[in-house]
Amino acid sequence: MKLVEENVKENRVAPTFTENIDEAIREANVVYTDLWWWVGQEQEAEERVKAFTPYQVNGNLMKQAARNAVFMHCLPASRGMEVADDVIDGPQSIVWDQAENRLHVEKAILVLLMTGQKR
């Protein structure tokens, strides 16, 4: 939170904390979502689907974001759950570039670990 507070002061902006999806996405430049549950949480799936369905990122929701907004997801994605096909496969999606960038970072970490370099 200290970093957030410093960023707010420096950039003269304030984060918005809300559970209202329309307020959250209005003019957003980046829309990022994640899985609704992970391995080991399957027993919570039904409850989570009920709770999170109003927050699914779909084409209608993305229309409320900024005109040039991008969509991101850390993958793997549950299509039809947290994200609709038209978004993850659409022109605003940068999930594959995001995954490729993460791959290069992970490879660099492995090289550092395997070679014992300290950088």
KOLMI-583436 format. One record per atom (N, C-alpha, C): residue number from 1; x, y, z. Coordinates in Angstrom, 1 decimal, decimal comma. Layout:
! KOLMI-583436
(zaza NUM; (X; Y; Z))
...
This chain:
! KOLMI-583436
(zaza 1; (0,8; -1,2; 0,0))
(zaza 1; (0,0; 0,0; 0,0))
(zaza 1; (0,9; 1,3; 0,0))
(zaza 2; (2,1; 1,2; 0,6))
(zaza 2; (3,0; 2,3; 0,6))
(zaza 2; (3,3; 2,7; -0,8))
(zaza 3; (3,6; 1,7; -1,7))
(zaza 3; (4,0; 2,0; -3,1))
(zaza 3; (2,8; 2,6; -3,8))
(zaza 4; (1,6; 2,1; -3,5))
(zaza 4; (0,4; 2,7; -4,1))
(zaza 4; (0,2; 4,1; -3,7))
(zaza 5; (0,4; 4,4; -2,4))
(zaza 5; (0,3; 5,8; -2,0))
(zaza 5; (1,3; 6,7; -2,6))
(zaza 6; (2,6; 6,2; -2,8))
(zaza 6; (3,6; 7,0; -3,4))
(zaza 6; (3,2; 7,3; -4,9))
(zaza 7; (2,7; 6,2; -5,6))
(zaza 7; (2,3; 6,4; -7,0))
(zaza 7; (1,2; 7,4; -7,1))
(zaza 8; (0,2; 7,3; -6,2))
(zaza 8; (-0,9; 8,2; -6,2))
(zaza 8; (-0,4; 9,7; -6,1))
(zaza 9; (0,5; 9,9; -5,1))
(zaza 9; (1,0; 11,3; -5,0))
(zaza 9; (1,8; 11,7; -6,2))
(zaza 10; (2,7; 10,9; -6,7))
(zaza 10; (3,5; 11,2; -7,8))
(zaza 10; (2,7; 11,5; -9,1))
(zaza 11; (1,7; 10,7; -9,3))
(zaza 11; (0,9; 10,8; -10,6))
(zaza 11; (-0,4; 11,6; -10,4))
(zaza 12; (-0,7; 12,0; -9,2))
(zaza 12; (-1,9; 12,7; -8,9))
(zaza 12; (-3,2; 12,0; -9,4))
(zaza 13; (-3,2; 10,7; -9,1))
(zaza 13; (-4,3; 9,9; -9,4))
(zaza 13; (-4,7; 9,1; -8,2))
(zaza 14; (-5,8; 8,6; -8,1))
(zaza 14; (-6,2; 7,8; -7,0))
(zaza 14; (-6,8; 6,5; -7,5))
(zaza 15; (-6,5; 5,4; -6,8))
(zaza 15; (-7,1; 4,1; -7,2))
(zaza 15; (-8,6; 4,1; -6,8))
(zaza 16; (-9,4; 3,3; -7,5))
(zaza 16; (-10,8; 3,2; -7,1))
(zaza 16; (-11,0; 1,8; -6,6))
(zaza 17; (-11,5; 1,6; -5,5))
(zaza 17; (-11,8; 0,3; -4,9))
(zaza 17; (-13,3; 0,1; -5,0))
(zaza 18; (-13,8; -0,8; -5,8))
(zaza 18; (-15,3; -1,0; -5,9))
(zaza 18; (-15,6; -2,4; -6,3))
(zaza 19; (-16,8; -2,8; -6,0))
(zaza 19; (-17,3; -4,1; -6,4))
(zaza 19; (-18,3; -3,9; -7,5))
(zaza 20; (-18,5; -2,7; -8,0))
(zaza 20; (-19,4; -2,4; -9,1))
(zaza 20; (-18,6; -2,5; -10,4))
(zaza 21; (-18,9; -3,6; -11,2))
(zaza 21; (-18,2; -3,9; -12,4))
(zaza 21; (-18,3; -2,7; -13,4))
(zaza 22; (-19,4; -2,1; -13,5))
(zaza 22; (-19,5; -1,0; -14,5))
(zaza 22; (-18,7; 0,2; -14,1))
(zaza 23; (-18,6; 0,5; -12,8))
(zaza 23; (-17,7; 1,6; -12,3))
(zaza 23; (-16,3; 1,2; -12,5))
(zaza 24; (-15,9; -0,1; -12,2))
(zaza 24; (-14,5; -0,5; -12,3))
(zaza 24; (-14,0; -0,5; -13,7))
(zaza 25; (-14,8; -0,8; -14,7))
(zaza 25; (-14,3; -0,9; -16,1))
(zaza 25; (-14,4; 0,4; -16,9))
(zaza 26; (-15,2; 1,3; -16,4))
(zaza 26; (-15,5; 2,6; -17,1))
(zaza 26; (-14,2; 3,3; -17,5))
(zaza 27; (-13,9; 3,3; -18,8))
(zaza 27; (-12,7; 4,0; -19,3))
(zaza 27; (-11,4; 3,3; -18,9))
(zaza 28; (-11,4; 2,1; -18,5))
(zaza 28; (-10,2; 1,4; -18,1))
(zaza 28; (-9,3; 1,2; -19,3))
(zaza 29; (-8,0; 1,3; -19,1))
(zaza 29; (-7,1; 1,0; -20,2))
(zaza 29; (-6,7; -0,4; -20,3))
(zaza 30; (-6,7; -1,1; -19,2))
(zaza 30; (-6,3; -2,5; -19,1))
(zaza 30; (-7,4; -3,3; -18,3))
(zaza 31; (-7,8; -4,4; -18,8))
(zaza 31; (-8,8; -5,2; -18,1))
(zaza 31; (-8,1; -6,6; -17,9))
(zaza 32; (-8,0; -7,0; -16,7))
(zaza 32; (-7,2; -8,2; -16,3))
(zaza 32; (-8,1; -9,0; -15,4))
(zaza 33; (-8,2; -10,3; -15,7))
(zaza 33; (-8,9; -11,3; -14,9))
(zaza 33; (-8,1; -12,5; -14,7))
(zaza 34; (-8,6; -13,4; -13,9))
(zaza 34; (-7,9; -14,6; -13,5))
(zaza 34; (-8,9; -15,7; -13,3))
(zaza 35; (-8,5; -16,9; -13,2))
(zaza 35; (-9,4; -18,1; -12,9))
(zaza 35; (-10,2; -17,8; -11,7))
(zaza 36; (-11,4; -18,4; -11,7))
(zaza 36; (-12,3; -18,2; -10,5))
(zaza 36; (-12,0; -19,2; -9,4))
(zaza 37; (-11,3; -20,3; -9,7))
(zaza 37; (-10,8; -21,2; -8,7))
(zaza 37; (-9,7; -22,0; -9,3))
(zaza 38; (-8,8; -22,5; -8,4))
(zaza 38; (-7,6; -23,2; -8,7))
(zaza 38; (-7,8; -24,7; -8,2))
(zaza 39; (-6,8; -25,5; -8,6))
(zaza 39; (-6,8; -26,9; -8,1))
(zaza 39; (-6,8; -26,9; -6,6))
(zaza 40; (-7,7; -27,8; -6,1))
(zaza 40; (-7,9; -27,8; -4,7))
(zaza 40; (-9,1; -27,0; -4,2))
(zaza 41; (-9,6; -26,2; -5,1))
(zaza 41; (-10,8; -25,4; -4,7))
(zaza 41; (-12,1; -25,9; -5,5))
(zaza 42; (-12,0; -27,0; -6,1))
(zaza 42; (-13,1; -27,5; -6,9))
(zaza 42; (-14,4; -27,6; -6,1))
(zaza 43; (-14,3; -27,9; -4,8))
(zaza 43; (-15,5; -28,0; -4,0))
(zaza 43; (-16,2; -26,6; -3,9))
(zaza 44; (-15,5; -25,5; -4,2))
(zaza 44; (-16,1; -24,2; -4,1))
(zaza 44; (-16,6; -23,7; -5,5))
(zaza 45; (-16,4; -24,5; -6,5))
(zaza 45; (-16,7; -24,1; -7,8))
(zaza 45; (-18,1; -23,5; -8,0))
(zaza 46; (-19,1; -24,3; -7,6))
(zaza 46; (-20,5; -23,8; -7,8))
(zaza 46; (-20,8; -22,5; -7,1))
(zaza 47; (-20,3; -22,3; -5,9))
(zaza 47; (-20,4; -21,1; -5,1))
(zaza 47; (-19,7; -19,9; -5,8))
(zaza 48; (-18,5; -20,2; -6,3))
(zaza 48; (-17,7; -19,2; -7,0))
(zaza 48; (-18,4; -18,8; -8,3))
(zaza 49; (-18,9; -19,7; -9,1))
(zaza 49; (-19,6; -19,4; -10,3))
(zaza 49; (-20,7; -18,4; -10,1))
(zaza 50; (-21,5; -18,7; -9,0))
(zaza 50; (-22,6; -17,8; -8,7))
(zaza 50; (-22,2; -16,4; -8,3))
(zaza 51; (-21,1; -16,4; -7,5))
(zaza 51; (-20,6; -15,1; -7,0))
(zaza 51; (-19,9; -14,3; -8,1))
(zaza 52; (-19,2; -15,0; -9,0))
(zaza 52; (-18,3; -14,2; -10,0))
(zaza 52; (-18,9; -14,0; -11,4))
(zaza 53; (-20,0; -14,7; -11,7))
(zaza 53; (-20,6; -14,6; -13,0))
(zaza 53; (-20,9; -13,2; -13,4))
(zaza 54; (-21,4; -12,3; -12,5))
(zaza 54; (-21,6; -10,9; -12,9))
(zaza 54; (-20,3; -10,2; -13,4))
(zaza 55; (-19,1; -10,8; -13,0))
(zaza 55; (-17,9; -10,1; -13,3))
(zaza 55; (-17,2; -10,7; -14,6))
(zaza 56; (-17,9; -11,6; -15,3))
(zaza 56; (-17,3; -12,2; -16,5))
(zaza 56; (-16,9; -11,1; -17,5))
(zaza 57; (-15,7; -11,2; -18,0))
(zaza 57; (-15,2; -10,2; -19,0))
(zaza 57; (-15,7; -10,7; -20,4))
(zaza 58; (-16,7; -10,0; -20,9))
(zaza 58; (-17,3; -10,3; -22,2))
(zaza 58; (-17,3; -9,1; -23,1))
(zaza 59; (-17,7; -9,3; -24,3))
(zaza 59; (-17,7; -8,2; -25,3))
(zaza 59; (-18,5; -7,0; -24,8))
(zaza 60; (-19,6; -7,1; -24,2))
(zaza 60; (-20,4; -6,0; -23,7))
(zaza 60; (-19,7; -5,3; -22,6))
(zaza 61; (-19,0; -6,0; -21,8))
(zaza 61; (-18,2; -5,3; -20,7))
(zaza 61; (-17,1; -4,5; -21,3))
(zaza 62; (-16,4; -5,2; -22,3))
(zaza 62; (-15,2; -4,5; -22,9))
(zaza 62; (-15,6; -3,2; -23,6))
(zaza 63; (-16,8; -3,1; -24,1))
(zaza 63; (-17,3; -1,9; -24,7))
(zaza 63; (-17,3; -0,7; -23,8))
(zaza 64; (-17,4; -1,0; -22,5))
(zaza 64; (-17,4; 0,1; -21,5))
(zaza 64; (-16,0; 0,6; -21,2))
(zaza 65; (-15,0; -0,2; -21,5))
(zaza 65; (-13,6; 0,2; -21,3))
(zaza 65; (-13,2; 1,3; -22,3))
(zaza 66; (-12,0; 1,8; -22,1))
(zaza 66; (-11,5; 2,8; -23,0))
(zaza 66; (-11,4; 2,2; -24,4))
(zaza 67; (-11,5; 3,0; -25,4))
(zaza 67; (-11,5; 2,6; -26,8))
(zaza 67; (-10,3; 1,7; -27,2))
(zaza 68; (-9,2; 2,0; -26,7))
(zaza 68; (-8,0; 1,2; -27,0))
(zaza 68; (-7,6; 0,3; -25,9))
(zaza 69; (-8,5; -0,1; -25,0))
(zaza 69; (-8,2; -0,9; -23,9))
(zaza 69; (-7,7; -2,3; -24,3))
(zaza 70; (-6,8; -2,9; -23,5))
(zaza 70; (-6,4; -4,3; -23,8))
(zaza 70; (-6,9; -5,2; -22,7))
(zaza 71; (-7,0; -6,5; -23,1))
(zaza 71; (-7,4; -7,5; -22,2))
(zaza 71; (-6,2; -8,4; -21,9))
(zaza 72; (-6,0; -8,7; -20,6))
(zaza 72; (-4,9; -9,6; -20,1))
(zaza 72; (-5,5; -10,7; -19,2))
(zaza 73; (-4,8; -11,8; -19,2))
(zaza 73; (-5,1; -13,0; -18,4))
(zaza 73; (-3,8; -13,8; -18,2))
(zaza 74; (-3,6; -14,2; -17,0))
(zaza 74; (-2,3; -15,0; -16,7))
(zaza 74; (-2,3; -16,4; -17,3))
(zaza 75; (-3,4; -16,9; -17,7))
(zaza 75; (-3,6; -18,2; -18,3))
(zaza 75; (-3,2; -19,3; -17,3))
(zaza 76; (-3,8; -20,4; -17,4))
(zaza 76; (-4,8; -20,9; -18,3))
(zaza 76; (-6,2; -20,2; -18,0))
(zaza 77; (-6,9; -20,0; -19,0))
(zaza 77; (-8,3; -19,4; -18,9))
(zaza 77; (-9,4; -20,5; -19,0))
(zaza 78; (-10,4; -20,2; -18,3))
(zaza 78; (-11,6; -21,0; -18,4))
(zaza 78; (-12,6; -20,3; -19,3))
(zaza 79; (-12,5; -20,6; -20,6))
(zaza 79; (-13,4; -19,9; -21,5))
(zaza 79; (-14,9; -20,1; -21,2))
(zaza 80; (-15,6; -19,0; -21,3))
(zaza 80; (-17,0; -19,1; -20,9))
(zaza 80; (-17,3; -18,9; -19,4))
(zaza 81; (-16,2; -18,9; -18,7))
(zaza 81; (-16,4; -18,6; -17,2))
(zaza 81; (-15,9; -17,1; -17,0))
(zaza 82; (-14,6; -17,0; -16,6))
(zaza 82; (-14,2; -15,6; -16,3))
(zaza 82; (-14,0; -14,7; -17,6))
(zaza 83; (-13,9; -15,4; -18,7))
(zaza 83; (-13,7; -14,6; -20,0))
(zaza 83; (-14,5; -15,3; -21,1))
(zaza 84; (-15,1; -14,5; -21,9))
(zaza 84; (-15,8; -15,0; -23,1))
(zaza 84; (-14,8; -15,2; -24,3))
(zaza 85; (-15,1; -16,1; -25,1))
(zaza 85; (-14,3; -16,4; -26,3))
(zaza 85; (-14,1; -15,1; -27,2))
(zaza 86; (-15,1; -14,3; -27,3))
(zaza 86; (-15,0; -13,1; -28,2))
(zaza 86; (-14,0; -12,1; -27,6))
(zaza 87; (-13,7; -12,2; -26,3))
(zaza 87; (-12,7; -11,3; -25,7))
(zaza 87; (-11,3; -11,9; -25,8))
(zaza 88; (-11,1; -13,1; -25,3))
(zaza 88; (-9,8; -13,7; -25,3))
(zaza 88; (-9,2; -13,9; -26,7))
(zaza 89; (-10,1; -14,1; -27,7))
(zaza 89; (-9,7; -14,3; -29,1))
(zaza 89; (-9,8; -13,0; -29,9))
(zaza 90; (-10,3; -12,0; -29,3))
(zaza 90; (-10,5; -10,7; -30,0))
(zaza 90; (-9,3; -9,8; -30,1))
(zaza 91; (-9,5; -8,7; -30,9))
(zaza 91; (-8,4; -7,8; -31,2))
(zaza 91; (-7,8; -7,1; -30,0))
(zaza 92; (-8,6; -7,0; -28,9))
(zaza 92; (-8,1; -6,3; -27,7))
(zaza 92; (-7,2; -7,2; -26,8))
(zaza 93; (-7,2; -8,5; -27,1))
(zaza 93; (-6,5; -9,4; -26,2))
(zaza 93; (-5,0; -9,4; -26,5))
(zaza 94; (-4,3; -9,4; -25,4))
(zaza 94; (-2,8; -9,5; -25,6))
(zaza 94; (-2,3; -10,6; -24,7))
(zaza 95; (-3,2; -11,6; -24,4))
(zaza 95; (-2,8; -12,7; -23,6))
(zaza 95; (-1,7; -13,5; -24,1))
(zaza 96; (-1,6; -13,7; -25,4))
(zaza 96; (-0,5; -14,6; -25,9))
(zaza 96; (0,8; -13,8; -25,9))
(zaza 97; (0,8; -12,5; -26,1))
(zaza 97; (2,1; -11,7; -25,9))
(zaza 97; (2,5; -11,7; -24,5))
(zaza 98; (1,5; -11,6; -23,6))
(zaza 98; (1,8; -11,6; -22,2))
(zaza 98; (2,4; -13,0; -21,8))
(zaza 99; (1,9; -14,1; -22,3))
(zaza 99; (2,4; -15,4; -21,9))
(zaza 99; (3,8; -15,6; -22,5))
(zaza 100; (4,0; -15,1; -23,7))
(zaza 100; (5,4; -15,2; -24,3))
(zaza 100; (6,4; -14,4; -23,5))
(zaza 101; (6,0; -13,2; -23,1))
(zaza 101; (6,9; -12,3; -22,3))
(zaza 101; (7,2; -13,0; -20,9))
(zaza 102; (6,2; -13,6; -20,3))
(zaza 102; (6,4; -14,3; -19,1))
(zaza 102; (7,4; -15,5; -19,3))
(zaza 103; (7,3; -16,2; -20,4))
(zaza 103; (8,1; -17,3; -20,7))
(zaza 103; (9,6; -16,9; -20,8))
(zaza 104; (9,9; -15,8; -21,4))
(zaza 104; (11,3; -15,3; -21,5))
(zaza 104; (11,8; -14,9; -20,1))
(zaza 105; (11,0; -14,3; -19,3))
(zaza 105; (11,4; -14,0; -17,9))
(zaza 105; (11,7; -15,3; -17,2))
(zaza 106; (10,8; -16,3; -17,3))
(zaza 106; (11,1; -17,6; -16,6))
(zaza 106; (12,3; -18,3; -17,1))
(zaza 107; (12,6; -18,2; -18,4))
(zaza 107; (13,8; -18,8; -18,9))
(zaza 107; (15,1; -18,1; -18,3))
(zaza 108; (15,0; -16,8; -18,2))
(zaza 108; (16,1; -16,0; -17,7))
(zaza 108; (16,4; -16,4; -16,2))
(zaza 109; (15,3; -16,6; -15,5))
(zaza 109; (15,4; -17,0; -14,1))
(zaza 109; (16,1; -18,3; -14,0))
(zaza 110; (15,7; -19,3; -14,8))
(zaza 110; (16,3; -20,6; -14,8))
(zaza 110; (17,8; -20,5; -15,1))
(zaza 111; (18,1; -19,7; -16,1))
(zaza 111; (19,6; -19,6; -16,4))
(zaza 111; (20,3; -19,1; -15,2))
(zaza 112; (19,8; -18,1; -14,6))
(zaza 112; (20,5; -17,5; -13,4))
(zaza 112; (20,6; -18,6; -12,3))
(zaza 113; (19,5; -19,3; -12,1))
(zaza 113; (19,6; -20,4; -11,0))
(zaza 113; (20,5; -21,5; -11,4))
(zaza 114; (20,6; -21,9; -12,6))
(zaza 114; (21,4; -23,0; -13,1))
(zaza 114; (22,9; -22,7; -13,1))
(zaza 115; (23,2; -21,4; -13,4))
(zaza 115; (24,6; -21,0; -13,6))
(zaza 115; (25,1; -20,4; -12,3))
(zaza 116; (24,3; -20,1; -11,3))
(zaza 116; (24,7; -19,6; -10,1))
(zaza 116; (25,1; -18,1; -10,1))
(zaza 117; (24,7; -17,4; -11,2))
(zaza 117; (25,0; -16,0; -11,3))
(zaza 117; (24,2; -15,2; -10,3))
(zaza 118; (24,8; -14,2; -9,8))
(zaza 118; (24,0; -13,3; -8,8))
(zaza 118; (23,9; -11,9; -9,4))
(zaza 119; (22,8; -11,7; -10,1))
(zaza 119; (22,5; -10,4; -10,7))
(zaza 119; (21,1; -10,0; -10,3))
